[in-house]
Amino acid sequence: MKYLARRLAFYLVAAWASITLAFIIPRLMPGDPAQALFARFHGKLKPEAIESLKEAFGFTHESLWSQYGSYLRHVLTGDLGVSVSYFPAKVGDVIATGLVWTLFLTGFAVVISYALGTFLGIVSAWRRRGWIDRTLPPLFVFLGAFPFFWLAMLLLFVFGYTLGWTPVRHAYGDDFTVWSVLTHAALPAITIVIATAGSWMLDMRNTMIGVLGEDYITLAHAKGLHPRRVMLRYAARNALLPNITGFGMALGFVLSGSLLTEIVFSYPGQGYLLIQAVHSLDYPLIQGLFLTITMAVLGANLLVDCVYVWLDPRARGGAK
Amino acid sequence: MRWTILLAVLCAACAPRSRAEPGVLVVEEKEQTASFIRNFNPLLEVGDVRWPATHSMYEPLFVYNWETGEYVPWLATGYRWTPDHRGLRLDLRTGVKWSDGTPMTSKDVVFTFELLAKFRALDLRGVWSFVEKVDAPDDHTVDVTFKRVYAPGFYYLVQQPIVAEHVWKDVADPVTWDNPNPIATGPFTEVTTFETQVYQVDRNPYYWQLPDRPRVKAIKFMAFPSNDQANFALVDGEVDWAGSFVPAIDRIFDGRDPEHHKHWFPPIDGGVLMYANTKRAPYGDVRVRKALSMAIDRELIVAVGMYGYTRPADATGLNDAHKRYLDPGAVAAGDWVKHDPARANRLLDEAGLLRGSDGVRRLPDGSRWEVDVEVPAGFTDWVRSTQVIVRGLREVGIDADMKTYDFNAWYDRIQSGEFALSLGWSEPYPTPYGFYRAMMSSETARAIGESSPENWHRFSSSRADELLRALEETLDPATELALTQELERLFVDNAPAIPLFPGPLWGAYNSERFTGFPDEAHPYAPLSPNLEPGALLVLTRLVPR
């Protein structure tokens, strides 16, 4: 398990780097958070009140190093601070309003999209020039080329607005029921699936075609194995390896949110929070979101590494 | 056959368009967000506070009506100034109760102001910059003593939301308290539903205007992450009362149901101006500023940039909320807001900024007159307006360009005076005093590099200082009018900033379920739901059908 230990060390370093970057990057943006806050409320308060407000919101003139120090301490204790744009709510509470929904919606959609795309890729490579192979790849490329939000708006307009089949906004209706949650998630999830399944399918199809040319596939056929067994156990399992790595990356993007989908469907989520935070220079919230996103990317990749070891015996024997 | 059954099942299964129950008014919350955080703290309006806290729960002593310019008696019924004008006696309404049944008294008022003194971050209106003390001689009288005579302070003082002493005295830190279950005097105080994306607030059983008002049973809010989603719900009839910008509203909203859908955008909000940095050559020269203004086609800006929602500004820079102060002489003298490129050219020639061989004027130091008109990216109406401006400036021999900045960068530049020309807003003030103080007072003018929330063009005039000072000290309407009109003439003479158009106050309603909204024909108050505490005037007047 030396391989996994090495990966683990790598992830620790990566975690530290991302925690530090989450601190530095917001501070490189132009503008002053206190002024940005005032701008949002121009007309609502006397300009003279800004000084005492700065104090209340915790804008300090500490040096960057001491800010960094207290930031690290807080991160380690799990305290992400107080959000500026959602003052006085805690960053953790603000993120919590969207995190579950983002995980649910995009996580679900990405898994479906991955499974569907990969499966279709396998089938279309197996049945080269069959009807699936001839119609679906071009169709998915066509649909995937649409801007995300445009596709979302089109679906919203047709199915939500004109036909009235699905709700047009929010994660659930006035009553919190499973049915309500599912109907509300249907359209946004379909948008994500349509937009992303194509690339999974093409990737899988292309690797699969390469694998199908290998000698051991011919051997498997010659042994008289059932074609389905050859397709799934011999060809697909090997073709899946590069695709699995891609899946780890995609899971990370889940948390950064399918931002535009969320906004079009008024779905609560990380994507919208991130825009909001950047717009109002809400450093604590930006940091908190960066952290959850990077941790998710790292976590997903760690998971993928483990799966990889299981799928590919070569990775296990690395030390020998 | 099977397909039709499937379709029928799908249609039956799909959620019907959610319509609120009868009597429940759906209001568009001004904060655009994807999820709500439960916070009803009325004292920190600049935090992420839910709409009802300052619009339907906590009430002020008087409600300023931006449409009529009157102070409507609310928790107080009347006021008297002492002869030396430093003292203000307020008579409180009797029979007002908090939503837990406890009577509201002058002690609550005094407590509220003392809370602001103790926690200065809550004093958003800067009350304690001019107030010396607040006492309660009896249960229904409040005496306020001013540090000096300061008439504009009345507005800030009486609009302060009043909180209950018996609740807030035990709150350790009122700045960060989220007040989840408010005890207040307003018409809607009972939070009955609070979900991530929807919440509802029901009527206060002890409201002092009952049983006549309010007739509405409850108010309900849905989360919209951006204008598009909010407008969508408005057009679709799911929102009854909204206050956000809707493009081409005549067609997409009013036109859909002309009988019930109405909008009213009176130009009474803060204005939009082009600021010229007077501390930078050649913009310190009044002739140059007037010439720039004459090069601008405001009619076109209003039509192209603003969908015709407002009117071109006049040279006093005042909006329609200040109509009663307007000096027709000053407006007539301010001919520099008329589009007149020929006169602009003459003025610039006169100022010695002559055209070079390439047709572009030369600055005093001999360089070509190149200038960026700065505008925050994403303010699409401003960007369109700037395109019109740039074209006009080029016509008079200025090599002008539009430059968009990220909002925060733009705001930084305009506040610290790093710009030459920039679009910007002016704050809405109840009287022209505040506007002219922001435009011409030496108190608001700062040096370049020093951040300033107002007077971005950095102009000051000692005459303006005198007039403003005199205005602060007068309570006589006739004197106030005379002084204000002199300020208007001073502004017209000096063109410190270049007004483009007064900002419209967005408001739209759907009368399918409720009647009694104000509009052009019934202008009893502004329609916008985004006025704190002005929305009270409308909320208490609405009647369910």
Interface residues (C-beta under 8 A of the other chain):
Chain A: M29 P30 G31 D32 Q35 A36 L37 F38 A39 R40 F41 H42 G43 K44 L45 K46 P47 E48 A49 I50 S52 L53 E55 A56 F57 V82 S83 S85 Y86 F87 P88 A89 D93 V94 T97 G98 W101 Y161 G164 W165 T166 P167 V168 R169 H170 A171 Y172 G173 D174 F176 S180 T183 H184 E262 I263 V264 S266 Y267 P268 G269 Y272 L273 Q276 H279 L281
Chain B: L10 C11 A13 C14 A15 P16 R17 S18 T33 A34 S35 F36 I37 N39 N41 L44 E45 V46 G47 D48 F119 R120 A121 D123 L124 R125 G126 S129 Y156 V175 T176 W177 D178 T193 E195 T196 Q197 V198 M222 A223 F224 P225 S226 D228 Q229 F232 A233 D236 D269 G270 D406 F407 N408 A409 Y411 D412 Q415 W425 E427 P428 T444 S451 P453 E454 E532
